[in-house]
Amino acid sequence: MPSTHQTRLPPLDPTLARTGYAFITLLARPLSAMPPAADDAPLIGKRIAVKDNIDVAGLPTTCACPDYAYKPAHHADAVARVLEAGAAIVGKTNLDQFACGLNGTRSPYGAVANAFDVRHISGGSSSGSAVAVALGEADLAFGTDTAGSGRVPAAFNNLVGFKPTVGAVSTRGVVPASASFDCVSVFAPTVADAWDAMCVLYDADARLDATPLPARPRVAIPQQLDPTVCEASRAGFADAVDVLSGLGAELHPVDDTPLAEVANWLYDSALVAERYEAIRDFFDQRAEAIIEPVRGILSRGREQSAADLLEVQQKLADARLRLNRIWDGPEAPVAFAVPSAPFLPTVDEVLADPIEINRLLGRYTNFVNLLGWAAVAVPASIRADGLPFGITLIGPAGSDARLAELAQRFHHAADARHALGVGATGRALPQARPLGWPAGMAGRGEIELAVVGAHLRGLPLNHQLTERGARLLRTTRTAPNYRLHALPGTVPPKPGLVRVAGAGAAIEVEVWALPEATVGSFLAGIAAPLGLGTLALEDGSSVHGFLCEAHAVAAAPDISVWGGWRAWIEGGRLLPGGETLAEPAAGSAVTTVDLRATTAAVADEAIAGTAISFAGGAERYPVQPGASSYGSLPADEPTGASAARAAAVNAGLTLNGFLLGAEAEARVRTQFELIARLYDTLEDEPLKPGDEPAPTYRP
């Protein structure tokens, strides 16, 4: 059993509780990106506080445990993204040690008190982050959220707390509390401010539902509030339900008992083993450096068996299948509205019963990440005793945008009723504003389309996308199940991408967001053998994209080794000085080169001083005067296997009729020589160490 006592901490100093305890590291000068972000960057000028279990390069990461502290060499992904977007880091904030708690009192750096009344808790574990924003010391703050650490402190300090879908935002550079369920969260004065940050943070492969919020959204609410919900919170929730109804929401009472059961598994099952595993090496060597009750909770994780963990993981998988059905069907709710916490205790109450009070605080939060859902905590009212009350809007995985829209409507309606203002600053809530969309993913009314050839940015057919209002989302690669071929006779030159059952390659593609209304006209302009199908990407996702009929590539050169069409044309069509190939002059002689020729001398003789084309191909590229021929063997032409190898190298260099400049030829020759020599040595002696040509390019 974990300890029921809490390590005695320094006496609470009321003069420091609201500010001094919020930060562990406070910078004299905010940390900004170098070089500075552009003036129109989405977060330009925003001051961000970072929870001290998230890495900021060069600053200590303590997790509120001085003996654990280290200085990371790199920013966490979330930190790097907001810096690139123009934000500045003002410091590292206090937390419940190792992000283990929902109350904000479990830190040797001091208990972080509520921004409205220092006798009450701030909520945790992201205590310092919430209070920093509530007091205006930061415009935004990062928290982490496993059991509600990004939502409970928001509710207790009159803030928005945005917890994204599990897995939608990178947690690299975050010291895990429970790696399977951790999220980076955002504290902000308004939903729009939080959403601005989220649009910067979402991973490129995050999948958000772009379905608009209905005019009359269906919102589920608990059929009966938990007995632990205090009278002030009951009155606050009843008022919040009335606000939702006034917004036109159709309220749907549901039995949330199964959710309460799942919530208990986070700490009262073998899932707690993951909390121990996160810092196992440190715990096993320095357990005495960890305060109670955190040490006792983590020690329980060490006691779990693999069988116990597998059992609860299977129970959780079954619960996910069963409970996700509430989001299915035409009558399904778009959100589930609950109190963010059942009550707001004092610091003394938590210190007197640290385990039980903390457990009860997670009644409406602990289950959300276990089920993979998204949630937004939003201010609802100010209680009669002057303390904030907030609700949380919960939705299925990917519902982040709809939740943001509903949360913004609710927040401003509640402010109109109660004059909530911004945190504890006394400032008025600014007007609502339109919510944007993450730049790296398709939005409402758009589809994602992967292009692989002439529609790539800067290539001849890209205008067919841009003139329809398409926007580039990202550059990525297919799953390694495809081959790319240079299609003969296409104008402008185009590749054909085909899926193969055997040895494939990952091919570079660009993913564009194409307005749905323009898909028909775009599709009408695609000529056989090309068409649109479904492409599998290397991250496991799939998108619509260009594919080619298999029969069309039977005689087409396979250029998969280049990894993509752009690499092929830039590597194969460069001339000395960087000029591009020109069309043959009118009346110039044209010779067709048969690539089945077995010696390079044949190819040299055929192309010397002429324009060339290839059998079956309609495109012709002239040999520039003075340019090196691209098939010449050394004067002492070898014979036998070596001659065949050299011929293969030169045939590769003339592949698809591209004239190479000196630099490009050297790079390509290296590739083909290496491949040919490796095959050759299967029957001859092995290459000597260091004899392999060094790769000097990206294929």
VOVEX-689171 format. One line per field, with one value per residue (C-alpha): z negated, y negated, x negated. Coordinates in Angstrom, 1 decimal. Layout:
! VOVEX-689171
zz	Z|...
yy	Y|...
xx	X|...
END
This chain:
! VOVEX-689171
zz	0.0|0.8|-2.2|-3.4|-4.5|-2.6|-3.1|-5.2|-2.9|-3.7|-5.3|-2.9|-2.5|-1.3|0.3|2.5|3.0|6.0|7.9|6.4|6.2|9.7|11.4|10.7|13.3|14.3|17.0|16.8|20.6|22.5|24.8|28.5|31.7|33.5|36.1|35.1|36.5|39.1|38.0|39.2|37.4|35.7|32.1|32.5|29.3|27.1|23.7|22.9|19.6|19.8|17.3|15.8|17.1|20.7|22.1|23.0|24.3|21.8|18.9|16.1|16.3|12.7|12.6|9.2|7.9|7.5|7.5|10.8|12.6|16.0|18.7|22.1|25.3|27.4|27.1|26.8|30.1|28.6|27.4|30.8|32.6|30.6|30.8|34.6|34.5|32.8|29.1|26.3|23.3|20.0|17.6|16.3|14.0|10.8|10.7|8.6|8.5|11.6|12.7|10.1|8.6|9.4|6.5|6.9|3.3|4.0|4.8|2.7|4.5|2.6|2.9|5.7|4.4|6.2|8.1|6.5|2.9|1.5|-1.0|1.8|4.1|7.7|9.0|10.5|11.7|14.0|11.1|11.9|15.6|14.8|12.1|14.4|17.0|14.5|13.0|16.3|15.9|19.2|22.2|22.7|20.8|21.5|19.1|19.5|19.0|18.2|15.6|15.9|15.1|18.0|17.1|13.3|12.8|15.6|13.9|10.5|12.0|14.5|17.6|20.8|20.6|24.0|24.0|27.5|28.8|27.4|29.8|31.9|30.5|30.1|26.5|27.5|25.0|22.2|19.2|19.2|16.3|18.2|21.7|23.2|22.1|21.8|23.7|24.0|23.0|23.3|20.7|22.2|21.3|24.3|26.5|29.5|27.9|27.0|30.5|32.0|30.1|30.9|34.6|34.3|32.1|34.0|35.7|39.5|39.3|36.7|38.0|37.0|37.9|40.1|39.7|38.7|35.4|35.9|35.2|32.5|31.2|29.2|25.9|23.4|19.7|16.6|15.7|12.1|10.7|8.5|4.7|4.3|6.2|3.7|3.5|5.1|8.0|8.4|8.7|11.1|13.3|13.4|14.5|17.2|18.5|18.8|20.8|23.1|23.6|24.4|27.1|28.8|27.6|27.4|23.9|23.6|20.1|20.0|17.3|16.9|14.4|16.9|17.3|13.5|13.5|16.2|14.3|11.3|13.3|13.8|10.2|8.8|11.3|12.8|15.2|12.4|13.4|16.3|13.9|12.2|15.5|16.6|14.0|13.0|13.0|10.8|8.5|7.9|7.1|5.4|4.0|0.9|3.1|4.0|1.7|0.3|1.4|4.8|3.7|2.4|5.6|7.8|5.5|6.2|9.9|9.1|7.4|10.5|12.5|16.2|16.0|14.1|16.6|19.5|17.8|17.3|20.8|22.2|20.0|21.3|24.9|24.4|22.7|25.6|28.1|25.9|24.8|28.2|29.4|27.7|30.4|33.3|35.1|36.2|32.7|31.2|29.1|30.4|26.8|23.2|20.7|17.1|14.1|14.4|10.8|8.1|5.6|4.9|1.6|-0.6|-0.8|-4.4|-3.4|-0.8|-3.2|-5.7|-3.3|-0.2|1.4|1.1|2.0|5.0|6.2|5.9|7.9|10.9|11.1|14.3|15.8|15.3|17.9|20.9|21.9|21.1|23.8|26.3|26.3|26.5|24.0|23.4|19.9|20.1|17.4|16.5|13.6|10.4|7.2|4.4|2.4|5.2|6.5|10.2|11.5|14.9|17.0|19.4|22.9|23.9|27.4|29.3|30.9|33.6|32.4|31.2|33.6|32.9|29.2|29.7|31.5|28.9|26.1|27.5|27.9|24.3|22.8|24.3|23.4|19.8|19.7|20.9|18.0|15.2|16.4|16.0|17.3|18.0|15.2|12.1|13.9|13.8|17.5|19.6|21.9|25.5|28.2|29.8|33.2|36.0|35.3|37.8|39.0|38.6|41.5|42.0|42.5|44.7|43.2|43.6|47.2|48.3|49.2|48.9|52.3|52.8|56.0|57.2|60.5|62.7|60.1|57.6|56.5|59.2|61.9|65.1|63.9|60.4|61.6|61.9|58.1|57.2|59.5|57.7|54.3|53.2|50.5|49.8|46.4|46.2|48.1|47.0|48.5|49.4|47.6|49.1|51.4|54.6|57.8|59.7|63.5|66.1|68.5|72.2|74.5|71.9|72.3|69.9|68.6|66.0|63.8|63.1|59.5|59.1|56.1|56.1|54.1|53.9|53.3|53.3|52.4|50.4|52.9|52.1|52.5|51.7|49.9|50.9|49.5|52.4|52.0|52.4|54.8|57.3|57.2|60.1|62.5|61.4|62.0|65.4|66.5|65.6|68.6|68.8|67.8|64.6|62.2|58.5|56.0|52.4|51.4|48.2|46.5|44.5|41.2|41.7|42.9|46.3|48.7|52.1|54.7|58.2|59.3|62.7|64.6|64.4|68.1|68.8|66.9|68.5|70.7|68.8|67.0|63.2|61.4|57.9|56.8|56.9|54.3|56.2|59.4|58.3|57.3|60.7|62.8|60.7|60.6|64.2|66.2|64.9|67.3|66.3|64.8|63.8|67.2|68.0|71.2|74.1|76.9|80.2|82.7|85.7|88.4|86.1|86.6|84.2|83.4|81.6|79.1|78.2|74.6|75.2|76.8|74.9|75.1|74.2|77.5|79.4|77.4|77.7|81.4|81.7|79.7|80.6|81.7|82.2|80.6|79.0|78.2|77.0|78.7|77.9|76.5|78.1|76.1|77.4|75.7|77.6|76.7|76.0|77.8|75.6|73.1|72.2|73.7|71.1|72.0|72.6|71.2|70.4|73.3|72.0|72.4|70.2|71.4|69.9|66.7|66.1|69.5|69.0|65.7|67.3|70.0|67.4|65.6|68.8|69.8|66.5|67.1|70.3|68.8|70.1|72.3|69.6|70.4|67.3|66.2|64.7|61.1|61.6|63.7|61.0|58.4|60.6|61.7|58.1|57.5|60.5|60.0|56.4|57.4|60.3|58.3|55.4|57.7|59.5|56.2|55.5|57.8|57.4|54.4|51.8|51.9|49.7|46.6|47.6|51.3|51.5|53.2|50.5|50.9|51.7|52.5|51.5|53.9
yy	0.0|-3.5|-5.8|-7.7|-10.5|-13.3|-14.3|-17.4|-20.3|-23.8|-25.9|-27.6|-31.2|-33.2|-35.8|-33.2|-30.7|-32.5|-33.4|-32.1|-28.5|-28.5|-28.5|-26.2|-28.1|-31.7|-33.2|-36.8|-37.0|-34.9|-32.2|-32.7|-30.9|-31.8|-33.1|-34.9|-33.7|-35.8|-38.6|-36.7|-33.5|-32.1|-32.5|-35.6|-37.4|-34.8|-34.1|-30.4|-28.6|-25.0|-22.3|-21.0|-17.5|-18.8|-19.4|-22.9|-22.7|-24.0|-24.4|-21.8|-19.3|-18.4|-16.8|-18.5|-16.2|-18.0|-14.8|-13.7|-17.0|-16.9|-19.4|-18.2|-19.0|-19.2|-20.8|-18.6|-18.5|-20.6|-23.2|-23.3|-23.8|-26.7|-28.4|-28.1|-29.6|-32.7|-32.0|-32.7|-30.5|-32.4|-29.5|-26.0|-25.5|-23.6|-20.3|-17.4|-15.3|-13.1|-14.4|-12.1|-13.9|-16.1|-18.6|-20.7|-20.1|-17.2|-19.3|-20.0|-23.4|-24.3|-23.7|-25.8|-27.4|-28.5|-31.8|-33.0|-31.9|-30.6|-28.4|-26.2|-23.9|-24.9|-21.4|-19.3|-17.9|-20.9|-23.3|-25.9|-26.1|-26.9|-29.5|-31.2|-31.8|-32.6|-35.3|-36.7|-35.6|-33.8|-34.0|-30.2|-27.2|-23.6|-21.0|-17.2|-15.2|-11.6|-11.5|-15.0|-17.2|-19.5|-19.8|-20.0|-22.9|-24.7|-24.4|-25.5|-28.6|-29.9|-28.8|-26.7|-23.4|-21.7|-18.0|-16.6|-13.2|-10.7|-10.4|-13.4|-15.5|-14.3|-13.5|-13.2|-15.1|-14.6|-12.6|-10.1|-9.6|-6.8|-6.7|-4.9|-7.6|-10.9|-14.0|-17.4|-19.9|-23.7|-26.2|-29.4|-32.3|-31.5|-28.6|-30.5|-31.0|-27.3|-26.3|-28.5|-26.6|-23.3|-24.0|-24.4|-21.3|-18.6|-16.0|-15.9|-12.4|-13.4|-12.7|-15.2|-14.9|-17.9|-17.5|-20.8|-21.2|-21.0|-24.0|-21.9|-19.6|-16.6|-16.6|-13.8|-14.6|-12.3|-10.8|-11.3|-13.1|-11.2|-11.4|-13.0|-16.2|-19.0|-21.3|-24.2|-22.1|-20.6|-24.2|-25.1|-22.1|-22.7|-26.3|-25.0|-22.6|-25.6|-27.5|-24.5|-24.3|-28.0|-27.4|-25.0|-21.8|-18.7|-17.2|-13.4|-11.9|-8.8|-6.3|-7.0|-4.2|-2.2|-5.3|-5.5|-1.9|-2.6|-5.6|-3.5|-1.3|-4.1|-3.8|-0.8|1.8|3.1|0.1|-1.8|0.4|-2.0|-4.9|-2.9|-1.9|-5.5|-6.2|-2.7|-3.2|-6.3|-4.8|-1.7|-3.6|-6.7|-6.0|-8.1|-11.2|-10.8|-12.3|-10.6|-9.7|-9.7|-7.1|-4.8|-5.0|-4.2|-1.4|0.3|0.3|2.4|5.0|5.8|8.9|9.2|11.4|8.7|6.1|8.2|8.9|5.2|4.3|6.8|5.4|1.9|3.1|4.6|1.4|-0.7|1.4|1.3|-2.4|-3.8|-2.7|-5.7|-7.9|-5.8|-6.3|-9.2|-9.9|-9.8|-12.8|-15.1|-15.6|-14.4|-17.3|-16.7|-18.6|-19.0|-17.9|-17.0|-19.6|-22.0|-21.2|-23.3|-22.6|-21.4|-19.0|-17.4|-17.2|-15.4|-12.7|-12.9|-9.6|-9.6|-13.2|-12.9|-9.8|-11.5|-14.5|-12.2|-10.9|-12.7|-12.8|-9.5|-7.5|-9.9|-9.0|-5.4|-5.4|-7.5|-10.4|-14.2|-16.8|-20.5|-22.0|-25.3|-27.9|-27.8|-30.1|-31.7|-30.0|-32.0|-31.7|-33.3|-30.2|-29.1|-26.2|-24.6|-21.8|-19.5|-18.6|-15.1|-13.6|-10.6|-10.4|-13.0|-15.2|-18.0|-20.6|-20.1|-20.2|-23.5|-25.0|-23.9|-25.0|-28.4|-28.9|-27.7|-29.8|-33.1|-32.3|-31.5|-34.7|-36.7|-35.3|-35.5|-37.9|-35.3|-37.3|-35.9|-33.7|-35.8|-38.8|-40.8|-41.4|-41.0|-38.0|-39.1|-38.5|-35.1|-34.7|-32.2|-29.0|-28.1|-24.7|-23.0|-23.9|-20.3|-18.6|-18.7|-20.8|-21.0|-20.6|-19.3|-15.9|-14.8|-13.9|-12.5|-13.5|-11.8|-13.3|-16.3|-17.7|-18.2|-21.7|-23.6|-21.1|-21.6|-20.4|-21.8|-24.6|-22.2|-22.0|-25.6|-27.0|-24.9|-26.3|-23.3|-23.8|-21.7|-19.9|-17.9|-15.9|-12.2|-8.8|-5.8|-2.5|-0.4|1.4|-0.5|-0.9|-4.1|-4.0|-6.7|-6.5|-6.8|-9.1|-11.4|-15.1|-16.6|-13.7|-11.7|-8.7|-5.8|-4.5|-0.9|1.2|4.5|7.7|8.3|6.0|2.5|-0.9|-3.9|-6.7|-10.4|-12.1|-15.4|-15.4|-18.3|-19.5|-19.7|-21.4|-18.7|-20.9|-20.8|-17.0|-16.3|-18.7|-17.6|-14.0|-14.8|-16.0|-12.8|-10.7|-6.9|-5.0|-7.3|-7.5|-8.1|-5.3|-4.8|-5.0|-3.6|-5.9|-5.0|-6.1|-3.5|-6.0|-6.1|-8.9|-9.3|-9.5|-8.9|-5.3|-3.8|-0.8|2.1|2.8|-0.7|-0.1|3.2|1.6|-1.6|-2.1|-1.5|-4.5|-3.5|-3.6|-7.4|-7.5|-9.9|-11.7|-15.0|-13.3|-11.6|-14.7|-16.9|-14.2|-13.1|-16.2|-18.6|-20.0|-21.6|-24.9|-23.8|-24.5|-22.3|-20.4|-22.2|-20.8|-19.9|-22.7|-22.5|-20.3|-18.7|-15.1|-12.7|-9.2|-6.5|-4.7|-1.1|-0.6|3.1|2.3|4.4|2.0|-1.7|-2.3|-1.7|-4.3|-6.8|-6.4|-6.8|-10.0|-11.8|-15.3|-14.3|-14.7|-11.5|-9.7|-6.2|-3.5|-3.9|-7.4|-10.7|-13.0|-14.0|-15.7|-17.2|-16.6|-20.0|-20.9|-20.1|-18.1|-14.8|-11.7|-9.7|-6.2|-6.3|-3.5|-4.0|-3.8|-0.4|1.1|4.2|7.4|10.2|9.7|6.3|5.0|6.2|4.4|1.2|1.4|1.8|-1.3|-3.3|-2.0|-3.2|-6.6|-6.9|-5.7|-7.5|-9.8|-12.2|-14.0|-14.3|-17.1|-16.3|-16.5|-14.6|-12.0|-11.4|-10.9|-8.5|-6.6|-6.0|-4.5|-2.2|-1.1|-0.2|1.9|3.6|4.3|5.7|8.1|8.9|9.9|12.5|14.7|13.0|11.9|9.6|5.9|4.8|2.8|-0.9|-0.1|-0.7|-4.0|-6.4|-7.5|-11.2|-11.8|-11.0|-8.4
xx	0.0|-1.3|-1.9|1.1|-1.1|-2.8|-6.4|-6.5|-7.3|-8.5|-5.7|-3.4|-4.4|-1.3|-3.6|-5.2|-2.3|-0.8|-4.0|-7.3|-6.1|-4.8|-8.2|-11.2|-13.3|-12.3|-14.4|-15.5|-15.3|-12.8|-14.2|-13.3|-14.1|-17.3|-17.0|-13.9|-10.5|-8.8|-6.6|-3.5|-4.3|-1.2|-2.5|-4.7|-5.2|-3.4|-5.1|-5.0|-5.8|-6.9|-6.1|-9.4|-9.0|-9.3|-12.8|-14.0|-17.6|-20.1|-17.7|-17.4|-14.6|-13.8|-10.4|-10.2|-13.0|-16.3|-18.4|-16.9|-17.7|-19.5|-20.2|-18.9|-20.8|-17.7|-14.2|-11.2|-9.3|-6.5|-8.9|-10.7|-7.5|-6.2|-9.6|-9.6|-6.1|-7.4|-6.7|-9.3|-9.9|-9.7|-10.6|-10.0|-7.1|-6.5|-4.5|-3.5|-6.7|-7.1|-3.7|-2.1|0.9|3.9|3.4|0.2|-1.1|-3.6|-6.7|-9.8|-9.9|-6.7|-3.0|-1.5|1.7|4.8|4.6|7.9|7.3|4.0|5.8|7.0|5.0|4.1|4.7|2.0|-0.1|-0.6|-0.1|-2.7|-1.7|1.9|1.1|-1.5|1.2|4.0|1.8|0.7|-2.9|-2.6|-0.2|-0.2|-1.7|-2.5|-1.2|-1.1|2.0|2.3|5.0|6.4|3.3|4.2|7.8|8.2|5.8|7.5|10.9|9.5|7.9|10.5|8.6|9.0|7.1|6.8|5.9|5.6|6.4|3.9|1.0|1.9|-1.0|-4.5|-5.7|-9.3|-11.4|-8.8|-9.7|-6.8|-4.4|-2.6|-4.0|-1.0|1.4|-0.6|0.4|-1.2|1.6|2.0|3.3|4.7|7.0|9.3|10.2|8.9|5.5|5.3|6.3|3.7|1.1|2.6|2.5|-1.2|-1.6|0.3|-1.8|-1.6|0.0|2.6|6.0|8.6|12.3|13.1|16.9|18.4|20.2|24.0|26.1|27.9|25.2|26.2|24.4|24.4|24.4|24.2|27.6|26.6|23.6|21.2|21.9|18.5|19.6|20.0|23.0|21.1|20.1|23.6|24.9|22.2|22.9|26.6|25.9|23.5|26.2|28.5|25.9|25.5|29.2|29.3|26.8|29.3|27.6|29.7|28.9|28.8|28.4|26.3|25.2|21.5|20.8|18.7|16.5|16.0|14.9|12.2|11.1|10.2|7.8|5.3|4.0|5.8|4.5|1.3|1.3|-0.6|-3.6|-4.1|-4.7|-7.4|-8.9|-9.2|-11.9|-12.9|-16.7|-16.5|-13.9|-15.9|-19.0|-17.6|-14.2|-14.9|-15.1|-11.4|-8.9|-5.8|-3.2|-4.8|-7.4|-4.7|-2.7|-5.6|-6.7|-3.3|-4.3|-7.4|-5.2|-3.0|-3.4|-3.5|-0.4|1.5|0.5|1.6|4.9|5.8|4.6|7.0|9.8|8.9|9.0|12.4|13.6|12.4|14.4|17.5|17.4|16.4|19.9|21.4|19.9|21.5|24.7|26.9|28.1|24.6|23.5|20.7|19.5|19.9|20.1|18.9|17.7|13.9|13.6|16.1|14.8|12.0|10.2|7.9|4.2|4.6|7.4|5.1|2.1|4.3|5.5|3.3|4.2|7.9|8.5|6.3|8.2|11.5|10.4|9.9|13.5|14.3|10.8|8.9|10.8|10.3|6.7|7.2|9.9|7.8|10.3|9.8|11.1|11.2|11.7|13.5|14.5|18.2|18.9|17.5|18.9|20.5|17.3|15.3|13.6|13.9|15.9|15.4|16.7|14.9|16.2|15.0|15.1|13.8|10.4|10.0|12.8|10.4|11.7|15.3|14.6|12.8|15.7|18.2|15.9|15.5|19.3|19.8|17.0|18.3|21.9|20.9|18.8|21.8|23.7|21.1|18.4|15.7|12.8|9.3|7.9|7.3|6.0|9.3|9.1|12.2|12.5|11.7|14.2|14.5|12.7|12.7|10.7|8.1|6.9|3.5|1.4|0.2|3.5|6.6|9.4|13.1|14.3|10.8|9.4|5.8|4.3|0.8|-1.0|-4.2|-5.2|-4.4|-2.0|-4.8|-5.5|-7.3|-6.7|-4.7|-1.3|-1.4|0.8|3.7|3.6|2.9|5.5|8.1|7.1|5.1|2.4|-0.7|-0.4|-3.6|-6.2|-6.4|-7.0|-4.8|-5.0|-7.8|-5.4|-5.7|-7.8|-8.3|-8.7|-9.5|-6.6|-7.7|-5.9|-4.3|-4.2|-5.2|-7.3|-5.4|-6.1|-3.9|-3.6|-2.5|-2.0|-3.9|-3.6|-7.3|-10.3|-9.1|-10.5|-9.3|-8.7|-8.6|-5.2|-3.7|-0.3|1.9|5.3|7.6|11.1|13.7|15.7|12.8|12.1|14.4|12.7|9.3|10.1|11.5|8.0|6.2|5.5|4.9|2.8|2.8|5.7|6.5|6.5|5.5|1.9|0.4|-2.1|-5.2|-3.5|-0.7|1.9|3.5|4.5|6.0|3.2|1.9|1.4|0.6|2.1|-0.3|-0.4|-1.8|-5.0|-6.0|-8.6|-9.1|-12.4|-12.3|-13.6|-12.7|-16.3|-16.1|-13.4|-11.1|-10.4|-12.0|-15.3|-15.3|-14.8|-17.1|-19.8|-19.4|-18.7|-21.3|-23.9|-27.2|-26.4|-22.9|-21.2|-18.2|-17.7|-16.3|-14.2|-16.0|-16.4|-14.1|-15.6|-18.3|-19.1|-17.5|-18.8|-16.9|-19.1|-18.3|-19.2|-19.6|-23.0|-25.6|-28.6|-28.9|-30.8|-27.6|-25.7|-28.6|-28.7|-24.9|-24.6|-27.8|-26.7|-23.1|-19.7|-18.5|-15.3|-14.4|-12.5|-8.9|-9.4|-8.3|-10.6|-14.0|-16.9|-19.9|-23.5|-25.0|-28.2|-31.2|-29.2|-30.7|-29.1|-27.5|-28.5|-32.2|-34.4|-38.1|-40.5|-41.8|-38.3|-38.1|-36.5|-34.4|-32.4|-34.0|-33.1|-29.5|-29.5|-30.8|-28.2|-25.5|-26.8|-26.8|-23.4|-22.1|-23.6|-21.7|-18.5|-15.4|-17.5|-18.7|-22.0|-24.1|-26.3|-29.7|-28.6|-25.4|-27.1|-29.7|-27.0|-24.9|-28.0|-28.9|-25.5|-25.5|-29.2|-28.5|-25.5|-27.3|-30.4|-28.5|-26.7|-30.0|-31.7|-29.1|-31.2|-34.6|-36.6|-35.0|-35.6|-38.5|-37.7|-37.4|-37.2|-33.5|-32.5|-31.3|-27.7|-27.7|-24.1|-20.5|-19.1
END
